[in-house]
Amino acid sequence: TYYYHRDEKRIADNNSLLSVASEPKRSERSVAVEEGSIVALTNEEGIEVENISYDGHYGKILKHTKKEETLNPYGYTGRETDQEDLYYYRARYYDPTTQRFLSRDPIEFEAGDFNFYRYVGNDPVNCVDPSGLWSFDISNGLKFTKAEKEVTRHAVEIGIWDAYKGAKIGEDTISKVDHLIKKGILKYPVDGEADAYRHCLWSCEMTRELGKDQAKKFLDNHEIWNYKPYVQKNGVHSASASMMDTHNNSVGQECAMSPMGCKDRCMQEVKSKKSKLIKLIK
């Protein structure tokens, strides 16, 4: 049993009860079931002070009782409820009575469902949708794709829609670079020109799509999440690699100001003998 709120951070599981709210001389702990729904809160003595029961698997509250006032805002699948008993799924609101989202999916067909309002493909037993953008199967454990990780990590900082667009640009960039490697246009030593080009291109295209400030927030957060100061990565210390990636991201933002296309401008940087891109590679 896992309960996720933000940035893939687990706040409850089968073996432990972790605090969701606290204040001096008071502690409240949540109990979650399989899809992450909060069903009870206990005080620090382990006595139940709040109980929530749901009608079926779609989140409609059947009964909600409190023995004392609590600070818990979470309910079905660990999402917040508002005064109208709607659940906030970051990209949009969900109505458990109609079992549908109130607005269409911002990413439309890319979510993998032709119905833009349907909740988790009508399969809430096996699927969850923490971002309100797409559902994924948890029947074999909660597993995030790279794009889903990027969205959940950056949604709070730059907004769910820009987080999605930044992640999608990143996926497209990887495909473009892989194609150039296969054609022999780019070489791929560890943290070499292919990696430098990927960071430059991703940063350049994201800057043009999201704007400089939003793109920089996304890319800075991305490097923070991927920074492992005590791990050696193929002979290159990750601190050095992270510095290089951050530097190449900044070069990509400079390239975004050029009238040239991002692909050509970043390739020009990589192939130049005076390239700013790979000067940190040792």
N, C-alpha and C positions, 0 to 999 in steps of 0.2 A: 504494500500500500504506500503510495507516494502522494504528497500534496505539494504542488508547486505554485508559487505566487509570481515572483519576478526573477529573471536572469537564471532560470533553472535551479534556483536555490530551494532545496528540500526543507520544509519546515515541519513535517510530521511523517512518521512511518509506523510500521507495525510494532517495532521494538522500543520506541521511545516517544515521549510526549514533549514537544518543544513549544516554548512560549510563543504566543502570537500577540500578546499585549501585556504590559506590566506597568506598575507605578509603585511608589514607596509602600511597603507593607502589603503589597497585593500582587498576586501572580495568577494568570489564567492560562490554561493549557488546553490544546485542541486535540480531538480524536477524529481521524479521517478514515473513510472507507475507500474501497478500491479505486474509484474514479477521482479521488481527492476531495470529495465533498465533506464538509465539516458536519458532524452529526452530534457532537457534544463538546462542552467545555467543563473542565474541572478546576477547582481552586487548588491552592498549594498543598492542601491536606488530602487531595485526591477525591474530594466530594463533588459530585456533579452539580453544576449551578445553571447550566443551560443545555437544552436538548432540542435538536431539529430532526424531524422526520419528513421524508419526501414521498410524494405520490408517484411511484414508478421510477423510471430512470431519466426523466427529462427535467428534473429539478423543481417541479412545483411543490411548494411547501405544504405539507399536509397538517403538520402541527409544530408549533414553536413555543416552547415554555422556558421561562426563566425564574429561578428561585431568588436571584438578585441581579442588579444591573451589571452588565458586562461591557467590555470594550471591543468585543469581537465583531468585525465588519464582514466576515467571510461566510460563505455558504456553499452552494452547489459548485462542485469542481474547484473549490477554493477561490471562487470569484466573489467580488463585492456585490451586494444588493443595494438598490436605491429605494426610495419611499414608495415606488410603484411596483415593487417586487420584480424588477428587471435586473438582469445580471450584466455587469460590465466586463466585456471581453476584449478590451483595449481598442480594437478596430471598430467595434460596434456593440450594440446592446442586444441581448437575447431575452425573449419572452417565453418563460416555461409553460405558460398556459396554452399558447398557440404552437409551442415547440418549434419556433422559427426565430431567426434574427429579424430585427426591425428594419434593417437596411440591407441593400444588396452587397455582396462580397466585393470589396474594392479591387481585388485581383482577378475577379470574374473566372473565366475558364481555366486560368492557370492554377486555380485551387483544386482542379480535378473533378469538379461537380458541375453539371449543366444547370442545376438549380441554385441560384445565387443567394437564396434565403434559407435553405435547408440546414438544419443543425447536424453536424457530423455524419452526413449521409444517412440520417435516420438510424444510426447504430450507436447510441450512447453507452451501450454495454461494453463495447470493445474500443471505442474511439473517443478522443478528446480534441478540443480546439482552443488552447489557451490564449491564442492571439486574436481569434475572430477572423482569421484569414484562411486557414486550411485545417482539416482534421487529419489525424494520424492514429494508427492502430497501436493500442497499448496492451493487447492481449498477450504479447510475449515480452512485456516490459516496455518502459518509456524510453524511446530512442529518438533523438533529434537528428535531422539531416543538417548539413553545414549551413544551408540557407535558414532553416528554422532556428538554429543556434544564434546566427547573426541577428535575426529579427528580435528574438527574445532578449538578447543582450543590449540592444541599442534602442529599443522602442521607447523606454522611459526618457532617454536623453534627447532624442531627435524626433519622436513621434512614430507611430506604427507604420504609416504609409511611407515615409522617407526611409525608415529602417528596412522595409521590404524592398524598395527600389535600389537601395545601396547593396543589399545582399544579392539581388538579381543581377546587377551590373557585375558584381564580383564573380558570380557563377559564369556569366557570359565571357568575362575576361579570361578565366581559366581555360575555357574551351578554345578561345582564340590563340592563346599562348601554346597550348598543346598542339594545335594545328601547325604553328610555325616551327615548333621543335621537330615534328614529324617530317616537315619539308626541308629540314636542315638549315633554316634561316636563323634560328636561335640555338645556341648551345645551352646545355643544362648541367653545368657543374653546380655543386651545392652553393646556394646564395650567389649565383653568377648572373650573367646577363639576362637569362630568361626570367629569373625571379625579379631582377631589377625592372625589366620591361613590364612584367605583370603588375607590379606596384605602381609604376608610373601610369600605365594605361588605366588601371582601376581608379586611381586618384583623379586623373584627368577627366575621364568620362563622368565620374560621380560629381565632380566639381561643376561641370557644365549642366548636369541634370538637377542637382540639389542646391547648388550655390556653395560658395567657398566655406562659409561657417559651418553649415550642416555637414558637408563632406568631411571637414577636418575633425569635427566631433566624432563622427562615425569611425574614421580611420584611426584616430588616437585611441578610442576605446577598443578597437580591434587589436591594436598592438598591445594594449594593456592585458587583454584577455589571453593573448598568445605568448606573453612574456613569461619565461620560466628561468629565473636567474641561476638556478643550480643544476640545470640539465644541459648536458652536451648534446648538440644536434649535429650528427655527422661530422664531428671534429670542429664545428664552429660553435663557440659559446653563444647561448641564446641572447645574452645581453648585447653582444656585438651585432648579432643578426637583427635584433629589434631596433637598434640604433640605425642600421643600414636601411631597414624597411621604412622607418619613420622619415629618414632623409629622402628616400626615393619617393615617398608619398608627397613630400613637399615639392620635389621637382615636378611631379605630375600636376600639382596645382599650378605651378608656373606655366607648364605646357598648355594648360587649359585656357590661358590668356592669349595663346597664339592663334592666328587666323587659320593655321593648318589643322587638319584632322588629328585627333588624339593618337591614332595608330601611327601615322607618319611622323608626327612630332616626337613621340616617345622612341620610335625606332631610330630616328636621327640622333637622339641623345645617347642611346645604347651603342650605336656604331661609331660615334665620334671619338677620336683619340683623346679629346679633352672633355669627355663625358662627365657630367656632374653625378651621374647615376651610380656608378660603381666605384667611386673613389674611396669608399670606406671598406671595400673588400680587401682583406689581407691575404 
